[in-house]
Amino acid sequence: MNTELPARQPNNRRTDPASAGDEAARRGPLPAKVLEGIRLFNAREFFEQHEALEEAWLAEPGPVRDLYRGILQIGVGFYHLERQNFRGARNLLSYGMDRLEPFEPACRGVDVRGLRAAALRCRTDLERLGRERITEFDRSLIPRVRLDESVQVAPGQGGSQTSAASANPKG
């Protein structure tokens, strides 16, 4: 008789692509906390971006919460990379890319396709280097989250020091 418990599975619930494709969900405004998280991601402050995006992700009841969580996970992947944690970096980049897939090509002004493609390039290079050569990873490959100029801030979220313009990288 097998008395071993099955391995605990991570929360693998993903957004149904059909619900992610809902135009109202795709065009809605971004909460100020998401813009703050994106600004921190783009400033390479990956621990801090996690805090801001986690707050937004936990507060969002709809399917778009996986957009926020996917960006968060990619940022945490880069946090692990900075700390030379090969497994954590590889896994979190993968989880984030998977979570963002239903939102391609873009959602709420976020260039999802561009972020996923850049994260894939990073993960591929990381895997090429392997655990032993993780310090050789070219950090210039770490992407920035790009926002469309038309990004809106959610009503009641104004007054934040973060705007779409400050979250969006130049160039």
N, C-alpha and C positions, 0 to 999 in steps of 0.2 A: 504494500500500500504506500503510495506516494504521500508523504506528510509535508512536503515543501509547499510553501505558499508561492503563488505566481509572483514574478517580479512586479513591483509597483510601476504602473505605466504613468508617464507624465500626462498632464491634461492636454490631450491631443484634439480637442474639439476645435474645429476650424469653421470659419464663416462659410456658409453655403454660397458658392459663386452666384447663384440666382439672387440671393438677398443682397450680396455685395454689389450686384449690378444695378440695383434700384437707383434710378436717376436722382431721386430726392436725397437718398443717402450719400451719393457721390458728390452732389453739389452743395451740400450743407456747409455751414461755416465751421471753422476750426475753433475749439475752445482755446482761451488764452494759455492754459497750461500746456496744450500741445505745441503752440507756437514757442513757448518758453523752452520746452523740451527740445524742439528742433533747433532753436538758437544755441542751446547748450551742446547738442550733438555736433553742430557745425563748428563750435568753438573747441571741439575735442574734449569737452568736459563730460566724459561718458558716465561717470558715477552720478553726477548731478542730473544729467538728462534722464537717467533711469527714474529718479525721484519724481520729476515733473510729469513724465509720461505715464508712470504708474498711477499717479493720482487721477489723471484724465482717463486712463483705461478703466480703472475701477469704478469711476463715476458714470461711465457711458453704458447705458443698458442695451443699445442697439448693436447691429453687426459691425458698425464702423469701429467699434472698440478694438477689433483685431488689427485695424490699420495702425492704431496707436501702439498696440502691443508688439506688432511686427517691427516698427521703427525702434522701439525700446529694446527688443531682443538683439537687433543688429548692433545697436550701440553698446549693449552689454558684451556682445562678442568682441568688439574692439577694446573694451575695458579689459577683458581676459587676455587679449593679444598683448596689450601694453604690459601686463603682468606675467607674460610668457607662459600662460596657461593654455597649452595647445588644444587640449580636449574641450575646455570651456569655450574657447574662441571658435573652434570649428563647429561645435554643436549649436551655439547660440546664433551664429551667422546662418546656419541651416534652418533653425527654427524660425528665425525672423523672415527669411526669404519665403519659406513655405506659408507663413501666416499672411504675408503680403500678396501672394499670387492672385487671390480672387479680386483684388482691387486694381489690377493692371488695366489700362496703361497709367491711369491717374485717378486720384480720388481726393476730393476736397482741395484741389490745387496742388497736391503732393505728386511729384514725378515718381510714381511707384516703380514703373518699368526701369527707369534709370538707376534708382537705388538698388533694386534687385540685381540688375546686371553688374553694377559696381561691387556689390557684396559677393556675388558669385566669382568675380575676378579675384577678389581678396581671398576668398576661401580656397580657390584653386591654387593660388600662389602659396598660401599657407600649407596646403597639403603637399605641394611640390617640395617645399622646404623641409617639412616634417618637424617633429618635436625637437630634434637635435639642432636644427638651424633656424629656429623661430626668431632669433635675434637679428637675422638677416632680412626679415620682412621689410619691404619698402613701404614705409608709412605714408609716403606721398600717394599711395593707392587708396588710402582710406577716403571714402566719398563724403560729400556733403549732401544733405537732403535739400533738393531743389523744389522751390515753390513757384507756382504760376503767379503772375502779377495780380491776378484777380482774387486772390485768397481773401476770404471774409473772416472776421472774428465773430464768434457767437454773440448774440445779443446778451446784454448783462455782463459781458466779459470785458468790456472796454475799461479804460483806465489802467490797464496793465502796462508795464513798461515795455512789454514785448509786442511788436506789431509784425505783420507779415513781412514788411520791408526789413526789419532788423533780424528776422529769422532767416531770410533768404541770403545766400552767399552772393557775393559780387562775382561777375564773370562767368 
